[in-house]
Every structure is written in structure tokens, then in C-alpha cells.
């Protein structure tokens, strides 16, 4: 199957892989990001914590989730072009949702 990633997406992925950010740790412990995130049209995305690292699952796609900058991670998946996953926090500083492929998913209450 041919990779359908656009030229701008490849360019963003290239620069994201070359940037080295010093002392930009995740804002919360990794376990705080784990959970289910829902969208009425796109279904459920899951963030899992496995052996001290995050992984993601959405539809038939899955892979590791690498930390990039504060609440931004990179979903490793060649077909999708390694998109950014940006977590949003509420007023209490807890994870309220995530933005993935320009779609906002809301965190499901435990």
C-alpha cells in the first residue's frame, strides 16, 4: 500500500524529528494521560500505559506514543505520517481530551 502522507505532513514530520527540546518533560505523569477518548463520528481512541511508556489505539491503527513537548506526543504510525497528539487540560490541571488528526476527542469519565 502506498503511503498517502502529503508533502507538508512529511515536512512537519522531518522537522519534528530534528528538533531537540531540552528540559521539556510531560506536564503530568504518563499514567494521567492513559484512558479512553471519544468522538461522536470517529469513535474511541485509547491511550495505554505499558512498561513506563504510552501507546495509542484508534480504529485499526496503533503504535507507540513518543513524548515531544509538554502535553504533545507523536503517534508513531507511518501510514498516518506520525501525527501529533496534543492533550488538553481542564481548570484543575487534569486531562480533559486530546486533539489528533485535527479532531478533538473528549476523555471518557472513568
C-alpha positions in Angstrom: 0.0 0.0 0.0 1.3 3.4 -0.9 2.0 6.0 1.8 -0.6 8.8 1.3 1.1 11.3 3.6 1.1 14.8 2.0 4.3 16.8 1.3 3.5 19.3 4.1 2.9 16.4 6.6 6.3 14.9 5.6 8.0 18.2 6.1 6.4 18.7 9.6 7.4 15.1 10.5 11.0 15.8 9.3 11.4 18.9 11.4 9.7 17.4 14.4 12.2 14.6 14.3 15.1 17.0 14.1 14.1 19.3 16.9 15.7 18.6 20.3 13.9 20.2 23.2 15.8 20.5 26.5 14.0 20.0 29.8 10.6 19.8 28.3 9.1 17.0 30.3 5.5 15.9 30.2 3.3 18.2 32.4 1.8 15.1 34.1 2.8 11.6 35.0 2.3 9.3 32.0 -0.5 7.4 33.8 -2.6 10.6 33.9 -2.8 10.5 30.0 -4.0 6.9 29.9 -7.7 6.3 29.2 -10.4 6.3 26.6 -11.2 9.4 24.5 -14.5 9.6 22.5 -15.7 11.4 19.4 -19.2 11.0 18.1 -18.2 10.4 14.5 -14.6 9.0 14.8 -15.2 6.6 17.7 -12.9 5.9 20.6 -9.2 6.4 20.8 -7.4 4.7 23.6 -4.1 5.7 25.3 -2.4 2.9 27.2 0.5 2.9 29.6 2.7 -0.1 29.1 6.0 -0.6 30.9 6.6 3.1 31.6 5.7 4.3 28.1 2.5 5.3 26.3 0.9 3.6 23.4 -2.2 4.5 21.4 -5.0 2.7 19.6 -7.6 4.2 17.3 -9.7 2.2 14.8 -7.3 -0.2 13.2 -4.3 1.9 13.9 -1.9 1.6 16.9 1.6 2.2 17.9 3.9 3.8 20.5 3.3 7.4 21.6 6.6 9.3 22.0 6.8 12.4 24.1 7.6 15.6 22.2 6.9 18.7 24.2 5.0 19.1 27.5 1.4 17.8 26.6 2.3 17.0 23.0 3.2 13.5 21.9 4.0 11.9 18.5 1.9 8.9 17.4 4.3 6.7 15.6 2.5 5.3 12.5 4.0 5.6 9.0 0.7 5.4 7.1 -0.7 8.4 9.0 2.5 10.4 8.9 3.4 10.3 12.6 0.7 12.8 13.7 0.9 14.9 16.8 -1.3 14.1 19.7 -2.0 17.1 21.9 -3.6 16.6 25.2 -5.9 19.4 26.7 -6.1 20.1 30.4 -9.1 21.4 32.3 -9.0 24.1 35.0 -8.0 21.6 37.6 -5.0 20.5 35.5 -6.5 17.1 34.7 -6.6 15.7 31.2 -9.9 16.6 29.5 -9.3 15.5 26.0 -6.9 15.1 23.1 -6.5 16.5 19.6 -5.4 14.0 16.9 -5.5 14.5 13.1 -7.4 17.8 13.7 -10.2 16.0 15.5 -11.0 16.7 19.2 -11.7 13.7 21.4 -13.2 14.1 24.9 -12.0 12.0 27.7 -14.5 9.4 28.9 -15.2 9.6 32.6 -13.8 6.6 34.5 
